[in-house]
Amino acid sequence: MRAVQYDRYGPPEVLRVDEVPMPSPGPGEVLVEVHAASVDAGEMAFRAGRMRWMTRAGFPRRTGGDFAGRVAETGAGVSEWRTGDAVWGLMPHLTFGSIAEYVAVPERRLSRAPKNLSLLDAAALPVSGTTALTALKDKAQLAPGERLLVRGAAGGVGSAAVQLGKALGAHVTALAGARNVDWVVAELGADVALDYRTTRPEDLGHFDVIVDVVGTDLGTYQARLARRGRLIALAFDTDRIVTSMLGTGVRAVVRPSRVKLFSNDPSADRIAELARAVEAGDVRPVVDAVLPMGGVAEAHRRLEGGGVRGKFVIDVRGV
């Protein structure tokens, strides 16, 4: 079967499509025939080697965190799934490899795919959607009528957070690039959208919840919190990633009620909850472009260039 992988750290050009052995599902696992997967911004740092200290995995390494497809085979002890079931899900926590023709994953990383989405569109949402759900519902406990600020509102997680924030009854202010400001209001439903380049934080007022998908200037934005406000830090400064992670961690320890961070590791129930939210119309995937498996390097280049709307989806069954 084909899979995208790389055998050294470096620029997007290190990514290649290789022939690799077909996986077999172990006990409690499901073999999924992947129809589509998506590219997450967080993978850029892993591919470039800036996160090498977080994993002991050797080369070659694979890429891709979420996927949508159909059940091809089940391992021992799996009774919920049948061959041909449409599913979506995520790779095991802190591992990659979904941009492949088949993946074997624990059944707890799956739920039934939303009935109102194609598998191609569905692949854009499992990682970003569950991250936004956990941030808003579990970490922030966002309440109706509260003021929510989303930094990085046009990206994968940000676009989901804007939509889910509105569905939860918040007043949503979004920060995005200039070309995306009108789109964030018209397509995602933000109440207010502002150009992050020309908007000073001190001119924003105060917010009950801030979801940060940028990772810079956290102290400045923490000062924008209302008296009982909560800042959910979902990204780190990629130019100084270790310092950024340590600084955010210290803030979360010193002020745990004000600054919260987490590594997304959703349960099967959370993935299924996201599917129900999609079917209810509370959130929809945002797909910037669909690319073939051989276009993963191009997706990485364009992500690093910024200005992406939502996610790049990889059509695994395409040419």
Solvent accessible surface area in square Angstrom, and as a share of the most:
residue,aa,sasa,rsa
1,M,33,0.15
2,R,62,0.23
3,A,0,0.00
4,V,1,0.00
5,Q,13,0.06
6,Y,9,0.03
7,D,69,0.36
8,R,135,0.49
9,Y,44,0.17
10,G,17,0.16
11,P,70,0.44
12,P,9,0.06
13,E,105,0.47
14,V,10,0.05
15,L,16,0.08
16,R,91,0.33
17,V,57,0.32
18,D,29,0.15
19,E,132,0.59
20,V,17,0.09
21,P,115,0.72
22,M,100,0.44
23,P,36,0.22
24,S,91,0.59
25,P,18,0.11
26,G,23,0.22
27,P,116,0.73
28,G,27,0.26
29,E,47,0.21
30,V,0,0.00
31,L,10,0.05
32,V,0,0.00
33,E,49,0.22
34,V,0,0.00
35,H,51,0.23
36,A,0,0.00
37,A,0,0.00
38,S,0,0.00
39,V,1,0.01
40,D,20,0.10
41,A,67,0.52
42,G,48,0.46
43,E,4,0.02
44,M,13,0.06
45,A,6,0.05
46,F,31,0.13
47,R,8,0.03
48,A,28,0.22
49,G,6,0.06
50,R,94,0.34
51,M,16,0.07
52,R,133,0.48
53,W,136,0.48
54,M,67,0.30
55,T,39,0.23
56,R,247,0.90
57,A,55,0.43
58,G,54,0.52
59,F,88,0.37
60,P,73,0.46
61,R,34,0.12
62,R,78,0.29
63,T,5,0.03
64,G,0,0.00
65,G,7,0.07
66,D,0,0.00
67,F,0,0.00
68,A,0,0.00
69,G,0,0.00
70,R,99,0.36
71,V,4,0.02
72,A,37,0.29
73,E,90,0.40
74,T,47,0.27
75,G,10,0.10
76,A,72,0.56
77,G,77,0.74
78,V,18,0.10
79,S,86,0.55
80,E,101,0.45
81,W,9,0.03
82,R,153,0.56
83,T,108,0.63
84,G,34,0.33
85,D,29,0.15
86,A,34,0.26
87,V,0,0.00
88,W,0,0.00
89,G,0,0.00
90,L,8,0.04
91,M,24,0.11
92,P,42,0.26
93,H,67,0.30
94,L,98,0.49
95,T,65,0.38
96,F,62,0.26
97,G,3,0.03
98,S,0,0.00
99,I,1,0.01
100,A,0,0.00
101,E,30,0.14
102,Y,43,0.16
103,V,6,0.03
104,A,24,0.19
105,V,0,0.00
106,P,18,0.11
107,E,53,0.24
108,R,157,0.57
109,R,12,0.04
110,L,3,0.01
111,S,8,0.05
112,R,119,0.43
113,A,12,0.09
114,P,3,0.02
115,K,187,0.79
116,N,90,0.46
117,L,38,0.19
118,S,61,0.40
119,L,25,0.12
120,L,60,0.30
121,D,53,0.28
122,A,0,0.00
123,A,0,0.00
124,A,1,0.01
125,L,5,0.02
126,P,0,0.00
127,V,31,0.18
128,S,2,0.01
129,G,0,0.00
130,T,0,0.00
131,T,13,0.07
132,A,0,0.00
133,L,7,0.03
134,T,18,0.10
135,A,0,0.00
136,L,0,0.00
137,K,78,0.33
138,D,71,0.37
139,K,70,0.30
140,A,2,0.01
141,Q,134,0.59
142,L,15,0.08
143,A,40,0.31
144,P,109,0.69
145,G,63,0.61
146,E,34,0.15
147,R,90,0.33
148,L,0,0.00
149,L,0,0.00
150,V,0,0.00
151,R,19,0.07
152,G,26,0.25
153,A,0,0.00
154,A,8,0.06
155,G,26,0.25
156,G,14,0.14
157,V,26,0.15
158,G,0,0.00
159,S,4,0.03
160,A,1,0.01
161,A,0,0.00
162,V,0,0.00
163,Q,16,0.07
164,L,5,0.03
165,G,0,0.00
166,K,73,0.31
167,A,49,0.38
168,L,52,0.26
169,G,36,0.35
170,A,4,0.03
171,H,67,0.30
172,V,0,0.00
173,T,6,0.03
174,A,0,0.00
175,L,4,0.02
176,A,4,0.03
177,G,16,0.15
178,A,62,0.48
179,R,144,0.53
180,N,3,0.01
181,V,28,0.16
182,D,115,0.60
183,W,38,0.13
184,V,0,0.00
185,V,62,0.36
186,A,83,0.65
187,E,88,0.39
188,L,9,0.05
189,G,34,0.32
190,A,4,0.03
191,D,60,0.31
192,V,59,0.34
193,A,12,0.10
194,L,58,0.29
195,D,26,0.14
196,Y,111,0.42
197,R,164,0.60
198,T,109,0.64
199,T,27,0.16
200,R,140,0.51
201,P,26,0.16
202,E,95,0.43
203,D,89,0.46
204,L,17,0.09
205,G,32,0.31
206,H,94,0.42
207,F,2,0.01
208,D,35,0.18
209,V,0,0.00
210,I,0,0.00
211,V,0,0.00
212,D,0,0.00
213,V,40,0.23
214,V,60,0.34
215,G,4,0.04
216,T,42,0.25
217,D,87,0.45
218,L,14,0.07
219,G,28,0.27
220,T,62,0.36
221,Y,12,0.05
222,Q,27,0.12
223,A,62,0.48
224,R,38,0.14
225,L,7,0.04
226,A,29,0.23
227,R,198,0.72
228,R,181,0.66
229,G,0,0.00
230,R,34,0.12
231,L,1,0.01
232,I,0,0.00
233,A,3,0.02
234,L,35,0.17
235,A,21,0.17
236,F,49,0.20
237,D,18,0.09
238,T,67,0.39
239,D,138,0.71
240,R,126,0.46
241,I,18,0.09
242,V,74,0.42
243,T,81,0.47
244,S,8,0.05
245,M,44,0.19
246,L,119,0.59
247,G,34,0.33
248,T,4,0.02
249,G,24,0.23
250,V,89,0.51
251,R,88,0.32
252,A,15,0.12
253,V,120,0.69
254,V,99,0.57
255,R,111,0.41
256,P,84,0.53
257,S,74,0.48
258,R,38,0.14
259,V,2,0.01
260,K,49,0.21
261,L,59,0.29
262,F,44,0.18
263,S,68,0.44
264,N,31,0.16
265,D,80,0.41
266,P,10,0.06
267,S,63,0.40
268,A,35,0.27
269,D,112,0.58
270,R,36,0.13
271,I,0,0.00
272,A,30,0.23
273,E,35,0.16
274,L,0,0.00
275,A,8,0.07
276,R,145,0.53
277,A,14,0.11
278,V,3,0.02
279,E,76,0.34
280,A,75,0.58
281,G,63,0.61
282,D,60,0.31
283,V,3,0.02
284,R,96,0.35
285,P,13,0.08
286,V,14,0.08
287,V,46,0.26
288,D,43,0.22
289,A,24,0.18
290,V,67,0.39
291,L,27,0.13
292,P,57,0.36
293,M,1,0.00
294,G,61,0.59
295,G,11,0.10
296,V,3,0.02
297,A,17,0.13
298,E,63,0.28
299,A,0,0.00
300,H,0,0.00
301,R,99,0.36
302,R,96,0.35
303,L,30,0.15
304,E,86,0.39
305,G,67,0.65
306,G,49,0.47
307,G,46,0.44
308,V,19,0.11
309,R,64,0.23
310,G,3,0.03
311,K,11,0.05
312,F,1,0.01
313,V,0,0.00
314,I,0,0.00
315,D,38,0.20
316,V,0,0.00
317,R,95,0.35
318,G,22,0.21
319,V,159,0.91
